[in-house]
Structure formats: structure tokens, C-alpha cells
Amino acid sequence: MGMTNDEYKKYASRHAPRSPFRGDVLRAFLVGGAICCLGQLLDETYLGAGLAKDDAGALTSMTLIFLSALLTGLGVYDNLARFAGAGTLVPITGFANAVVSPALEFKTEGFVLGTAAKMFVIAGPVIVFGVGASVVYGLILVLFGVG
């Protein structure tokens, strides 16, 4: 039974379950939008409490990070991610989840070798790239006399 690659692709596509694309996109949009609306609500609340724009933005970010980490620790964020898919990857909450999840997964290996060492498995490269890119960007600005 020798199949060519094209024959195998056709065979596999006939037997593969169909992805509910529209439903996935709708759930991602609604949950991602709800997270963004929560961020906006927090920002407006902090501004209404008399905080300066920069302070309200910083506190909004900290609140979203805290809530994401807390919900990850309680196992709620993972259930939400299974339901919403990419909708939970809104940058700040998805990043907090990416830091907390590996730390929880390896907590049985102890605090130093488990939680602390594995905390930045996923987030570490992102942090390194962000710092490296900002240094290169800063050097370019200085070299061209803009910074």
C-alpha cells in the first residue's frame, strides 16, 4: 500500500475532524475583547479616582498581571484559555500566564530548582529579546542623533 504524499494528504484531510473556525474566532474575539474592556474599565476607574494618566496606566497593567497570575494559580485561566483559544493571549495577561504556568508546573521540584528556575522558561527569551531590541534601537537613535 504505497501512497504518494498527495494521496496521503487527501486521505488525511478526508478523515480529519473539521475545526469549528467561526466559533473559535468568535470566542477568541469576545474573550480577548472582554479582557481589553476590563483593562479600559480599570484605567477609567483609576483615572476617576484622581490618579495621573501614567499612574493609572501602570496600576491597570499591574492589576491585569495580578489577576492573570491569580487566575492561573487557581486553574481558572487555563479553562478560560481552552474555551477562548487565542483570545487569552492579550499581551499582558498572556505574558503573566506564560510566566506563572511553568512555575506552577515545576513546583514539586522545590522552590529554587523548580519554581524559580522554570518561571522564565517561556518568558525568558521574550524578555531577553525585548531588552536586546531596545538596546539596538537606542544605539541607532544615538548614532543618528535623534536620541
SULDAHU-V302269 format. One record per backbone hydrogen bond with DSSP energy under -0.5 kcal/mol. CO is the residue of the C=O (numbers start at 1). NH is the residue of the N-H. E is the energy in kcal/mol with one decimal. If there is no record, write none. Layout:
co:CO nh:NH e:E
co:CO nh:NH e:E
This chain:
co:1 nh:3 e:-0.7
co:4 nh:8 e:-2.4
co:5 nh:9 e:-2.3
co:6 nh:10 e:-2.2
co:7 nh:11 e:-2.5
co:8 nh:12 e:-3.1
co:9 nh:13 e:-2.6
co:10 nh:14 e:-1.7
co:11 nh:15 e:-1.3
co:12 nh:16 e:-1.3
co:19 nh:21 e:-2.4
co:20 nh:24 e:-2.6
co:21 nh:25 e:-2.6
co:22 nh:26 e:-2.4
co:23 nh:27 e:-2.6
co:24 nh:28 e:-2.4
co:25 nh:29 e:-2.5
co:26 nh:30 e:-2.7
co:27 nh:31 e:-2.6
co:28 nh:32 e:-2.5
co:29 nh:33 e:-2.4
co:30 nh:34 e:-2.1
co:31 nh:35 e:-2.3
co:32 nh:36 e:-2.2
co:33 nh:37 e:-2.7
co:34 nh:38 e:-2.3
co:35 nh:39 e:-2.1
co:36 nh:40 e:-2.4
co:37 nh:41 e:-2.8
co:38 nh:42 e:-2.6
co:39 nh:43 e:-2.4
co:40 nh:44 e:-2.8
co:41 nh:45 e:-2.3
co:42 nh:46 e:-2.7
co:43 nh:47 e:-2.5
co:44 nh:48 e:-2.5
co:45 nh:49 e:-1.3
co:46 nh:51 e:-1.9
co:47 nh:50 e:-1.7
co:52 nh:56 e:-3.0
co:53 nh:57 e:-2.3
co:54 nh:58 e:-2.3
co:55 nh:59 e:-2.6
co:56 nh:60 e:-2.3
co:57 nh:61 e:-2.3
co:58 nh:62 e:-2.5
co:59 nh:63 e:-2.4
co:60 nh:64 e:-2.5
co:61 nh:65 e:-2.4
co:62 nh:66 e:-2.6
co:63 nh:67 e:-2.9
co:64 nh:68 e:-2.3
co:65 nh:69 e:-2.6
co:66 nh:70 e:-2.8
co:67 nh:71 e:-2.8
co:68 nh:72 e:-2.0
co:69 nh:73 e:-2.5
co:70 nh:74 e:-1.9
co:71 nh:76 e:-1.7
co:71 nh:77 e:-1.8
co:72 nh:75 e:-1.1
co:75 nh:79 e:-0.9
co:76 nh:80 e:-2.4
co:77 nh:81 e:-2.6
co:78 nh:82 e:-2.1
co:79 nh:83 e:-1.7
co:80 nh:84 e:-3.2
co:81 nh:85 e:-2.4
co:84 nh:87 e:-1.7
co:85 nh:88 e:-1.6
co:86 nh:89 e:-1.8
co:87 nh:90 e:-0.6
co:90 nh:93 e:-0.6
co:90 nh:94 e:-2.9
co:91 nh:95 e:-2.1
co:92 nh:96 e:-1.8
co:93 nh:97 e:-2.2
co:94 nh:98 e:-2.1
co:95 nh:99 e:-1.4
co:96 nh:100 e:-2.3
co:97 nh:101 e:-2.6
co:98 nh:102 e:-0.6
co:99 nh:103 e:-0.9
co:100 nh:104 e:-2.3
co:101 nh:105 e:-2.3
co:102 nh:106 e:-1.7
co:104 nh:107 e:-1.2
co:106 nh:109 e:-1.6
co:107 nh:110 e:-1.6
co:110 nh:114 e:-1.0
co:110 nh:115 e:-1.9
co:111 nh:116 e:-3.3
co:112 nh:117 e:-1.2
co:114 nh:118 e:-2.1
co:115 nh:119 e:-1.1
co:118 nh:121 e:-1.6
co:120 nh:124 e:-2.0
co:122 nh:126 e:-0.7
co:123 nh:127 e:-2.5
co:124 nh:128 e:-2.8
co:125 nh:129 e:-2.6
co:126 nh:130 e:-2.5
co:127 nh:131 e:-2.6
co:128 nh:132 e:-2.8
co:129 nh:133 e:-3.1
co:130 nh:134 e:-2.0
co:131 nh:135 e:-2.0
co:132 nh:136 e:-2.3
co:133 nh:137 e:-2.6
co:134 nh:138 e:-2.4
co:135 nh:139 e:-2.6
co:136 nh:140 e:-2.3
co:137 nh:141 e:-2.2
co:138 nh:142 e:-2.4
co:139 nh:143 e:-2.9
co:140 nh:144 e:-2.0
co:141 nh:146 e:-2.4
co:141 nh:147 e:-1.3
co:142 nh:145 e:-1.2
